[in-house]
């Protein structure tokens, strides 16, 4: 890696628009067969202005990322059964597909908009229901995100910066987790990265078209995970308002067009959901008033910041540094024992390089494209990290995957920037400090687990500190020694997260709360389940995390298959599947269960509609007792699964699920099917 290689492509000027060289009209197109070798060569070679190694290196990175994310993909089974059940429903019913319903009979939706479900449901429609069909799109989104970040960074900083950015992203532990899991965060992260790519293009060209494309990506992000996508918007807009090479008036107008595109690309679905009569669509899961707007601004919106989430599992973080069931909030939350090993490996280095990059570009013209890139990615990182650090409501470690593209971009951009400006003391010191910070923090994070023994953390610290010291002396070193020092710096920064990423993909993960890392970490094997931010809430009658009694009846296990709980679903036994599937065409729902995870396990086992009473937490008023009684009178539900869990009216949620459970137990006779307790709703007590 010589000086010429590191400076290639880093002029900071707008490149020629794609396709400009081929814009001349051709009266006689070449035969397809003759042109094929040229296309293949261009695919392998890349743009003429790129160094010869750049495209092969990118293709190698994408291939390795694909292998990492898919080689053990099906080990997670249905992963988060809550979403897998909705995918199954959407693959069976176009109405369920459109609304994101939990079941094909459309009783209730999941507590998110459906965009991520659409992608997985289409895959299942094409390939059939399986773990592979559900999770393959997620892995491909991971590869695509790496490619988008590479392409965006390369535009202004060159191929080396793009490759570093892509490698950092691919090896971030929480990215390796979420791009092999079926939560909405995979699609959300890809759409935010595409938004950053389009923003940079818009700034280069002062283009209203590209700003509207930014708005479309953000709008689709809203249809993936509602308000979280808006965290990247402020600095996307600010970077354009500052750096686009056109008048202030046009910059403002273009930004307003982007806002309009965002509203339209998300608002069409929201308008349909809000305008369609409630009787003609499923209940909006996660809301108390059957309103997607309430879900957006309440449970999934401002409630996440304040901790006031009606119907949720409980209180939040309790202020700036207070503790709560979701962990302590505060400025250093991203570095805490429960979050740090997921995402924070290179955050100190990214912040150092961001500050150095902005300092070194400080006196450049307003339209400086590199400074604009720092604003886009740096604003993304800082704003999102601060919100995650201080949000008092529901917070899961895997949310932090939203930081990974920004961290990767800033490390790649900043490392190349300071190396190219190494004649400046600020630049040299910044690169040495970033290297030392990465090695030191990796040593600390690796000290929190015994999975790798002492050799890895000690090696990382020794190599990293040695590289940091040698970076300060590179101007006096032989030219052949410099690439070795730079390679050592990269190894020290990537060895820790890389080990965690490999450990993450080597094992399966299931449930609603999953974390990355080795099986020997503090989270336990697979990182699946558990409340690392505090102890799990105790349900009415529940004696522990896997207690033997709970709301609605006993929790059973063994071969009969316990019917799951709030955070994960169990696989029903063959006997249970056979009983529920008998005469299934006579019923709208073959069973009903309190809580979405319990219902999801039964539904995935039978591939038939199962009603999730009360939605995810069992705290939504869907259905009400009167509605449920009418369904039973109409003969629409066959069984009631007694083992379902729910929070009922905790934190202001509805008590309908408790009322339904009590009514069923008082009026129907329990039956045991292979160790699991059900109530046959066609057989009332005589």
C-alpha positions in Angstrom: 0.0 0.0 0.0 2.1 2.9 -1.2 1.5 6.6 -1.3 0.2 6.6 -4.9 -2.3 3.9 -4.0 -3.7 5.8 -1.1 -4.2 9.1 -3.0 -5.9 7.6 -6.0 -9.4 9.0 -6.5 -9.1 11.5 -3.6 -9.3 14.8 -5.4 -12.5 16.0 -3.8 -13.9 17.0 -7.2 -17.1 15.8 -8.7 -16.5 12.8 -11.0 -17.9 12.5 -14.5 -21.5 11.4 -14.4 -22.0 7.7 -14.9 -22.5 6.9 -18.5 -21.1 10.2 -19.8 -18.5 8.4 -21.9 -21.1 6.3 -23.6 -23.5 9.1 -24.4 -22.6 9.4 -28.1 -25.3 8.0 -30.4 -24.4 4.7 -32.2 -26.1 4.0 -35.5 -25.0 0.3 -35.5 -24.9 -1.3 -32.1 -22.3 -4.0 -31.8 -23.6 -7.6 -31.8 -24.4 -8.9 -28.3 -21.9 -11.7 -28.6 -19.1 -9.4 -29.5 -19.9 -7.0 -26.7 -20.0 -9.7 -24.0 -16.3 -9.9 -23.3 -16.1 -6.2 -23.0 -18.9 -6.1 -20.5 -17.3 -8.9 -18.5 -13.9 -7.1 -18.6 -15.5 -3.8 -17.4 -17.3 -5.6 -14.6 -13.9 -7.0 -13.4 -11.8 -4.0 -14.2 -14.2 -1.2 -13.1 -13.9 2.4 -14.2 -10.8 3.4 -16.2 -9.8 5.9 -13.6 -9.7 3.3 -10.9 -6.5 1.4 -10.0 -6.4 -2.1 -11.5 -6.8 -3.8 -8.1 -9.9 -1.8 -7.0 -12.7 -3.7 -8.6 -11.3 -7.2 -7.9 -10.8 -6.1 -4.3 -14.4 -4.9 -4.1 -15.8 -8.1 -5.6 -13.7 -10.1 -3.1 -15.0 -8.0 -0.2 -18.6 -8.6 -1.3 -18.0 -12.3 -1.8 -16.4 -12.7 1.6 -19.3 -10.8 3.2 -21.8 -13.0 1.4 -20.0 -16.1 2.7 -19.8 -14.8 6.2 -23.5 -13.9 6.3 -24.8 -17.0 4.7 -22.6 -20.0 5.5 -24.6 -20.8 8.7 -27.7 -18.9 7.9 -30.3 -21.4 8.8 -28.9 -22.1 12.2 -31.3 -19.5 13.6 -34.4 -21.3 12.3 -37.3 -18.9 12.3 -35.2 -16.4 14.2 -37.7 -13.9 15.6 -40.9 -15.9 15.2 -42.9 -12.8 15.7 -41.8 -11.5 12.3 -41.5 -15.0 10.7 -45.2 -15.6 11.4 -46.1 -12.4 9.7 -44.0 -13.3 6.7 -45.8 -16.7 6.5 -49.1 -14.8 6.7 -48.1 -12.4 4.0 -47.0 -15.2 1.7 -50.5 -16.7 2.1 -52.7 -13.6 1.9 -52.1 -10.5 -0.1 -54.2 -8.5 2.4 -52.0 -9.7 5.3 -49.0 -8.9 3.0 -50.2 -5.3 2.5 -50.9 -4.6 6.2 -48.2 -6.7 7.8 -50.7 -8.9 9.6 -49.6 -11.5 12.2 -51.9 -14.1 10.7 -53.5 -14.7 7.3 -57.0 -14.2 8.7 -55.9 -10.6 9.5 -56.8 -10.2 13.2 -53.9 -7.9 14.1 -50.7 -6.5 12.6 -47.2 -6.5 13.9 -46.2 -3.4 15.8 -44.1 -2.0 12.9 -45.0 -0.9 9.3 -44.6 -3.8 6.8 -41.8 -2.9 4.3 -39.3 -5.4 5.7 -42.0 -8.0 5.8 -42.8 -7.4 2.1 -39.3 -8.4 1.0 -39.2 -11.6 3.1 -42.8 -12.5 2.1 -41.9 -12.2 -1.6 -38.9 -14.5 -1.0 -41.2 -17.0 0.7 -43.7 -16.8 -2.1 -40.9 -17.6 -4.5 -38.9 -20.2 -2.5 -41.5 -21.6 -0.1 -41.6 -21.2 3.7 -38.3 -22.0 5.2 -35.6 -20.4 7.4 -33.4 -19.9 4.3 -36.2 -18.1 2.3 -36.9 -15.8 5.2 -33.3 -14.9 6.1 -31.6 -14.9 2.6 -33.0 -11.4 1.8 -31.4 -10.1 5.1 -28.0 -11.4 4.2 -28.3 -9.9 0.7 -29.2 -6.6 2.2 -26.0 -6.8 4.3 -23.9 -7.3 1.2 -25.7 -4.5 -0.6 -25.1 -2.2 2.3 -21.4 -2.9 2.3 -21.4 -2.2 -1.5 -23.3 1.1 -1.0 -21.0 2.3 1.7 -18.0 1.4 -0.4 -19.3 3.2 -3.5 -20.3 6.4 -1.5 -17.0 6.7 0.3 -15.0 5.9 -2.8 -16.5 8.8 -4.8 -14.6 11.5 -2.8 -11.9 9.5 -1.0 -10.8 6.8 -3.3 -10.9 3.0 -3.4 -8.8 2.4 -0.3 -11.1 4.5 1.8 -14.1 2.6 0.4 -12.6 -0.8 1.1 -11.7 0.2 4.7 -15.3 1.5 5.2 -16.8 -1.7 3.7 -14.6 -4.0 5.8 -15.3 -2.2 9.0 -19.1 -2.4 8.3 -19.0 -6.1 7.4 -17.1 -7.0 10.5 -19.1 -5.0 13.0 -20.6 -7.7 15.3 -24.1 -6.3 15.4 -24.1 -6.0 11.6 -23.2 -9.7 11.4 -26.1 -10.4 13.7 -28.8 -8.2 12.1 -27.9 -9.1 8.5 -28.5 -12.8 9.4 -31.7 -12.1 11.4 -35.2 -11.2 10.4 -35.8 -7.9 12.3 -36.6 -4.8 10.3 -33.2 -3.3 11.1 -31.5 -4.9 8.1 -33.6 -3.1 5.6 -33.6 0.1 7.6 -29.8 0.2 7.6 -29.6 -0.4 3.9 -32.1 2.4 3.2 -30.2 4.8 5.4 -27.0 4.0 3.6 -28.8 4.5 0.2 -30.0 7.9 1.6 -26.4 8.9 2.3 -25.3 7.8 -1.2 -28.1 9.8 -2.8 -27.3 12.8 -0.6 -23.7 12.8 -1.8 -24.8 12.6 -5.4 -27.3 15.4 -4.9 -24.6 17.6 -3.4 -22.2 17.0 -6.2 -24.7 17.9 -8.9 -26.9 20.4 -6.9 -29.6 18.1 -8.1 -33.3 18.3 -7.1 -33.8 14.9 -8.7 -31.3 13.3 -6.4 -32.7 15.1 -3.4 -36.1 13.7 -4.1 -34.5 10.2 -4.4 -33.1 10.9 -0.9 -36.6 11.6 0.2 -37.9 8.3 -1.3 -35.3 6.3 0.6 -36.1 8.0 3.8 -39.9 7.5 3.2 -39.3 3.8 2.6 -37.2 3.7 5.8 -40.3 5.1 7.6 -42.3 2.3 6.2 -39.7 0.0 7.7 -39.3 1.2 11.2 -41.2 4.5 11.5 -39.4 7.5 13.1 -36.0 6.0 13.6 -35.0 6.7 10.0 -35.5 10.5 10.7 -32.4 10.5 12.9 -30.2 10.8 9.7 -32.3 13.5 8.1 -31.0 16.7 9.9 -27.4 16.3 8.6 -28.4 15.0 5.2 -30.3 18.2 4.8 -27.7 20.4 6.4 -24.9 19.1 4.3 -26.9 19.9 1.2 -27.8 23.3 2.4 -24.2 24.1 3.1 -22.3 22.4 0.2 -24.5 22.1 -2.9 -22.9 24.3 -5.6 -26.0 26.5 -6.3 -27.8 29.4 -4.9 -29.3 29.4 -1.4 -32.8 29.7 -2.8 -32.4 26.6 -4.9 -30.8 24.7 -2.1 -33.9 25.4 0.1 -36.3 24.6 -2.7 -34.5 21.3 -3.4 -34.6 20.4 0.3 -38.3 21.0 0.4 -38.8 18.8 -2.7 -36.9 16.1 -0.7 -39.3 16.5 2.2 -42.3 16.2 -0.2 -40.9 13.1 -1.8 -40.4 11.6 1.7 -44.0 12.4 2.7 -45.4 10.9 -0.5 -43.3 7.7 -0.4 -44.4 6.9 3.1 -47.7 8.7 3.3 -49.6 6.7 0.7 -49.6 3.6 2.9 -50.3 5.5 6.1 -53.3 7.3 4.4 -54.7 4.0 3.2 -54.4 2.4 6.7 -56.0 5.4 8.4 -58.8 5.9 5.9 -59.9 2.2 5.5 -62.6 1.5 8.0 -61.4 -0.5 11.0 -63.9 -3.3 10.3 -62.2 -3.8 6.9 -58.6 -4.2 8.0 -56.7 -5.8 10.8 -56.2 -4.1 14.2 -53.0 -2.0 14.3 -50.7 -3.9 16.7 -48.9 -1.9 19.4 -51.6 0.8 19.6 -54.4 1.2 22.1 -56.8 3.0 19.7 -56.3 1.0 16.5 -54.4 3.9 14.9 -51.1 3.7 13.1 -50.5 7.4 13.9 -50.8 6.6 17.6 -48.4 3.7 17.1 -46.0 5.9 15.3 -45.9 8.8 17.7 -46.6 6.8 20.9 -45.3 3.3 21.4 -42.8 3.5 18.5 -42.1 7.2 18.7 -41.9 9.7 21.5 -42.5 6.9 24.0 -39.2 5.4 23.1 -37.5 8.7 24.2 -39.5 9.4 27.4 -40.1 5.8 28.5 -43.9 6.4 28.6 -45.0 3.5 26.3 -48.5 2.5 26.9 -48.9 -1.2 27.1 -45.1 -1.9 27.1 -43.1 -4.0 29.4 -42.4 -1.2 31.9 -40.4 1.9 32.7 -37.4 3.3 31.0 -34.0 4.4 32.0 -35.0 7.0 34.5 -33.3 10.2 33.3 -29.7 11.0 32.3 -28.0 8.2 34.2 -30.8 6.4 35.9 -31.2 2.6 35.8 -34.2 0.9 34.4 -35.2 -2.3 32.7 -33.5 -1.2 29.5 -30.3 -0.2 31.2 -28.7 3.0 32.4 -28.9 5.9 30.0 -26.1 8.5 29.6 -23.4 9.7 27.4 -21.4 6.5 27.6 -24.2 4.0 27.1 -22.7 2.8 23.8 -19.6 1.8 25.7 -21.4 0.0 28.5 -21.0 -3.7 29.3 -24.2 -4.5 27.6 -23.8 -2.5 24.4 -20.1 -1.9 23.9 -19.1 -5.2 22.3 -22.0 -4.9 19.8 -20.9 -1.6 18.1 -18.4 0.5 19.9 -15.1 -1.1 18.8 -14.2 1.7 16.4 -16.4 4.5 17.7 -13.5 6.3 19.4 -11.4 6.1 16.3 -14.3 7.3 14.1 -14.8 10.3 16.3 -11.1 11.2 16.3 -10.9 10.9 12.5 -14.1 12.9 12.1 -12.7 15.8 14.2 -9.4 15.6 12.3 -11.1 15.5 9.0 -13.3 18.6 9.7 -10.3 20.4 11.0 -8.2 19.7 8.0 -11.0 20.7 5.6 -11.9 23.8 7.7 -10.7 26.4 5.3 -11.9 24.8 2.1 -14.6 26.5 0.0 -18.3 26.1 1.0 -18.8 23.5 -1.7 -16.0 21.2 -0.6 -17.3 17.7 -1.2 -15.1 15.9 1.3 -16.3 18.2 4.1 -19.9 17.6 3.0 -19.2 13.8 3.3 -18.0 14.3 6.9 -21.2 16.2 7.7 -23.4 13.5 6.2 -21.7 10.5 7.9 -20.5 12.4 11.0 -24.0 13.9 11.7 -25.5 10.4 11.2 -23.2 8.9 13.8 -23.4 11.7 16.4 -27.1 12.3 16.3 -28.1 8.6 16.3 -25.6 7.8 19.0 -26.8 10.6 21.3 -30.5 9.5 20.9 -29.7 5.9 21.6 -27.6 7.0 24.6 -30.4 9.0 26.3 -33.6 7.3 25.2 -35.4 6.2 28.3 -37.8 3.8 26.7 -37.4 0.4 25.1 -33.9 -0.1 23.9 -32.3 -3.2 22.5 -28.6 -3.6 21.8 -29.3 -4.6 18.2 -30.7 -1.1 17.5 -27.0 0.0 17.2 -26.6 -1.6 13.8 -27.9 1.8 12.6 -24.5 3.2 13.6 -22.4 0.7 11.7 -22.4 2.3 8.2 -21.4 5.7 9.6 -18.6 4.3 11.7 -17.2 2.4 8.7 -17.4 5.4 6.4 -15.8 7.7 8.9 -12.9 5.3 9.6 -12.3 4.8 5.9 -12.6 8.5 5.0 -10.7 9.8 8.0 -7.8 7.3 7.7 -7.1 8.1 4.1 -7.6 11.9 4.7 -5.0 12.0 7.5 -2.6 9.8 5.7 -2.7 12.0 2.6 -2.1 15.0 4.9 0.5 13.3 7.1 2.9 16.2 6.6 0.6 18.0 9.0 1.3 17.2 12.7 -2.4 17.2 13.3 -3.0 14.6 10.7 -0.2 12.3 11.9 -1.2 12.6 15.6 -4.8 11.9 14.7 -3.9 8.7 12.8 -1.7 7.5 15.6 -4.4 8.4 18.2 -7.1 6.6 16.2 -4.9 3.5 16.0 -4.1 3.6 19.7 -7.7 4.1 20.6 -8.9 1.2 18.5 -6.3 -1.1 20.1 -6.9 0.0 23.6 -10.7 -0.2 23.4 -10.5 -3.6 21.7 -8.3 -4.8 24.5 -10.9 -3.6 27.1 -13.8 -5.2 25.2 -12.0 -8.5 24.7 -11.2 -8.5 28.4 -15.0 -8.7 29.1 -15.1 -12.3 27.6 -13.1 -15.4 28.1 -14.0 -16.8 24.7 -10.7 -16.1 23.1 -8.3 -16.5 26.0 -5.7 -13.8 26.6 -3.7 -14.2 23.4 -6.1 -12.1 21.2 -6.5 -9.1 23.4 -2.8 -8.9 24.3 -1.8 -9.3 20.6 -4.3 -6.6 19.6 -2.9 -4.2 22.2 0.7 -4.9 21.5 0.4 -4.6 17.7 -1.9 -1.6 17.9 0.3 0.4 20.2 3.4 -0.4 18.3 1.7 0.7 15.0 0.6 3.9 16.7 4.1 4.8 17.8 5.6 3.9 14.4 3.0 6.0 12.6 4.5 9.0 14.4 7.8 8.2 12.8 6.8 7.2 9.3 8.4 10.2 7.7 11.8 8.8 8.8 11.1 5.2 7.9 12.0 3.3 4.8 9.2 3.3 2.2 9.0 -0.5 2.2 8.2 -0.5 6.0 5.3 1.9 5.8 2.7 -0.6 4.3 3.6 -3.0 7.1 2.9 -0.4 9.8 -0.4 0.5 8.1 -1.4 -3.1 7.8 -0.6 -3.6 11.5 -2.9 -0.7 12.4 -5.7 -2.2 10.4 -5.2 -5.7 12.0 -5.2 -4.2 15.5 -8.5 -2.3 14.7 -10.3 -5.2 13.0 -9.2 -8.3 14.8 -11.5 -7.9 17.8 -14.7 -7.1 16.0 -13.8 -9.6 13.3 -13.6 -12.4 15.9 -16.9 -11.3 17.4 -18.5 -11.3 13.9 -17.3 -14.8 13.1 -18.5 -16.0 16.5 -21.9 -14.4 15.8 -22.5 -16.1 12.5 -21.2 -19.4 13.8 -24.3 -19.9 16.0 -28.0 -19.5 15.8 -30.1 -16.7 17.4 -33.7 -16.7 18.2 -36.3 -14.7 20.1 -37.1 -11.0 20.4 -33.9 -9.9 22.1 -30.7 -11.1 20.5 -27.1 -10.0 20.8 -23.9 -10.6 18.9 -20.8 -12.2 20.3 -19.3 -15.5 21.3 -21.1 -18.2 23.2 -18.8 -17.6 26.2 -19.8 -13.9 26.5 -21.9 -12.6 29.4 -25.1 -13.0 27.4 -24.9 -16.8 27.2 -24.9 -19.1 24.3 -26.2 -17.7 21.1 -26.8 -14.3 22.6 -30.5 -15.2 22.3 -33.0 -13.7 24.7 -32.5 -12.1 28.1 -32.7 -8.6 29.5 -29.1 -7.4 29.8 -30.3 -4.0 30.8 -32.1 -5.4 33.9 -34.1 -8.3 35.1 -37.1 -9.6 33.1 -40.5 -8.4 34.2 -42.5 -10.8 36.3 -45.9 -11.6 34.8 -49.0 -12.3 37.0 -48.4 -15.6 38.6 -45.0 -16.0 37.0 -42.2 -17.3 39.3 -39.2 -16.6 37.0 -38.0 -16.2 33.5 -39.1 -19.7 32.7 -41.6 -20.0 35.5 -44.1 -22.8 35.8 -47.2 -20.6 36.2 -48.3 -17.5 34.5 -51.4 -15.6 33.3 -53.8 -17.9 31.5 -52.5 -21.3 32.7 -49.4 -23.4 33.2 -46.3 -23.1 31.1 -45.4 -26.6 30.0 -42.3 -28.0 28.4 -40.9 -31.2 27.2 -41.9 -33.1 24.1 -45.3 -31.6 24.0 -43.8 -28.3 23.3 -44.3 -25.4 25.7 -46.3 -22.7 23.9 -43.6 -20.1 24.2 -43.5 -16.8 26.1 -43.3 -13.1 25.6 -39.8 -13.1 24.0 -39.7 -16.3 22.1 -41.8 -19.0 20.6 -41.7 -22.7 21.1 -42.1 -25.3 18.3 -45.3 -27.3 18.8 -45.1 -31.0 18.8 -46.4 -33.2 16.0 -49.4 -34.1 18.1 -50.3 -30.4 18.7 -49.9 -29.6 15.0 -52.1 -32.5 14.1 -54.8 -31.6 16.6 -54.9 -27.9 15.5 -54.9 -28.8 11.8 -57.8 -31.2 12.0 -60.8 -29.7 10.2 -58.9 -26.5 9.8 -61.1 -25.4 6.9 -64.0 -25.1 9.3 -62.4 -22.3 11.3 -61.1 -18.8 10.6 -58.4 -19.3 13.3 -57.3 -22.8 14.3 -56.3 -21.4 17.7 -55.9 -18.2 19.7 -53.2 -17.4 22.2 -52.3 -14.5 24.4 -49.2 -12.7 23.0 -47.8 -12.8 19.5 -44.8 -15.1 20.2 -47.0 -17.9 21.5 -49.4 -17.5 18.6 -46.4 -17.4 16.2 -45.0 -20.7 17.3 -48.4 -22.4 16.7 -48.8 -20.7 13.4 -45.4 -21.6 12.0 -45.9 -25.2 13.1 -49.3 -25.5 11.4 -48.9 -22.8 8.7 -52.5 -21.9 9.6 -54.0 -18.7 11.0 -53.6 -18.3 14.8 -55.0 -15.3 16.6 -52.5 -13.3 18.7 -54.7 -11.9 21.5 -53.5 -8.5 22.6 -50.6 -8.4 20.1 -47.0 -8.7 21.0 -47.3 -7.8 24.7 -50.8 -9.1 25.1 -51.8 -5.5 26.1 -53.6 -4.3 23.0 -57.5 -4.3 23.1 -57.6 -6.7 20.2 -60.0 -8.4 20.4 -62.2 -7.2 23.2 -63.9 -9.7 25.3 -67.2 -9.1 23.5 -65.5 -9.5 20.1 -63.8 -12.7 21.2 -67.1 -14.1 22.5 -68.8 -13.3 19.2 -66.0 -15.1 17.3 -66.5 -18.2 19.6 -70.3 -18.0 19.1 -69.7 -17.9 15.3 -67.5 -21.0 15.5 -64.5 -19.1 14.1 -61.9 -20.2 16.7 -61.2 -23.8 17.5 -58.7 -23.8 20.4 -57.4 -21.4 23.0 -53.8 -22.1 24.1 -53.6 -21.6 27.8 -49.8 -21.1 27.9 -49.8 -17.7 26.2 -48.1 -14.8 28.1 -49.0 -11.2 28.2 -48.6 -8.1 30.2 -52.3 -7.2 30.2 -53.0 -3.8 31.6 -49.5 -3.1 32.8 -48.3 0.4 32.0 -51.8 1.5 30.9 -52.4 -1.3 28.5 -55.7 -3.1 27.9 -56.9 -5.8 30.2 -58.8 -7.5 27.4 -56.4 -10.5 27.3 -56.9 -11.2 31.0 -60.6 -11.0 30.7 -60.6 -13.4 27.7 -58.4 -15.8 29.5 -60.7 -15.8 32.6 -63.8 -16.2 30.5 -62.4 -19.2 28.6 -61.3 -20.9 31.8 -64.7 -20.4 33.4 -66.7 -21.7 30.4 -64.7 -24.3 28.6 -63.0 -27.6 29.6 -59.2 -27.9 29.4 -57.7 -30.6 27.3 -54.1 -31.8 27.3 -52.4 -32.4 24.0 -49.0 -34.0 24.4 -48.3 -32.1 27.6 -49.7 -28.7 26.4 -53.0 -27.3 27.8 -55.7 -26.0 25.4 -59.3 -25.2 25.7 -61.6 -26.5 22.9 -63.9 -23.6 22.2 -66.4 -25.8 20.5 -67.0 -27.7 23.7 -68.4 -25.5 26.5 -68.7 -26.6 30.1 -72.0 -28.5 30.6 
